[in-house]
Amino acid sequence: EQARALFIIYRGKVQITLKRTWLRFFRRPVRLEPGNLFGEMALLEERTHSAHAVTATPSQLFVLLKPDFQVLLKRSPSFSENVRWLASRRQFEDRL
């Protein structure tokens, strides 16, 4: 589905699993902890999600909806730079 929000983990753990393709068949899920975020790649690239997120423990998340995310990107150069850096790093790791 199309990206609608950025998620920031406040409490708990979230397991991220890449959608299966024949190249990613053997990829292990990644477990994110408080302070981590996800959903940024699909928002930045305006595309569908490339992974599934499931809570691994009872969790609380902050949700930054797409319109607010876009405003924050425009108004905060440091936020924009950090989110784009994280997304590019994750894209690189996905290709390994």
N, C-alpha and C positions, 0 to 999 in steps of 0.2 A: 504494500500500500504506500501511498505518497506520504512523505514526512510531514508531520504536523507540529512537532515539538522537539525540543532538546530536553534531555532528562539528566538531572544531577542527583547522584545518590547521597542522601542525607544519613540514612541508617540502613543497615543490612547489606546484602550482597546480591548482585545481579549477574547471571550467567549469559554471556553473549556467544551465540553459535552462528557461524557463517552459513548462509543458505548453501545447500549442497550442490556442487557441480562436480563433474568428474575430476577436475583439478584440485578441488578442495575436499575431496572425500575423506581424507585422513587428518584434516585439521582438528585440533582439540579445542573445546570451548574455552573461552577466557572468562575468568571470574573477576568482576569489578567490585571495589569496596567503596566505603564512604569517601566523598571528595572526587570520585571519578564521574565522568559524564559520558553520555552516548547519544547518538542520533544526529550528531553534527554533520557527518559526511553527507547524508541524504539531504539535509537542509541546505548546505552550502552548494551542492550540485543540483538541487531541485530535481531529485530522482526518487525512485522507490528505495526502500531499505534493502541493504545487502545482507542483513543478519537478523536473527531473532533474539529478543531479550526476554528472559524469564527470571523472576526472583528466585534466588537460591535459598534465601532465608526471609523471614518477615522483614519487609523493607518500607522505608519512606523515601519518596523522591520529590525533588523540586521539579516542576514542569514549566519550561519557558516556551510558550506557544510561538509558532512561526512568525506572526506579525511582530511580536515583541522581540524575538531573536533578530529579525531584520533591522529593527530600529536600533537595537543595541550594537549591531555590527557597524552601522553608520555613525553612531554617536560616540563610540568608544574604540579608538584605534588600537589600544592595547588589548581589549577583548577580541577584536577582529583578528589581530595578529596571532594571538595565542590559540584561538580556535582553529584558524587556518593551519597553523603549525602542527597542532595535534592531528587534524584531519590528514595532512600530507604524510605525517609519520605513520599513521594507521594504514594509509593506502600502501606505503612502502612495505610495512610488515605483512599485509595481506598478500603481497606478491611473492614473498619468500617461500 
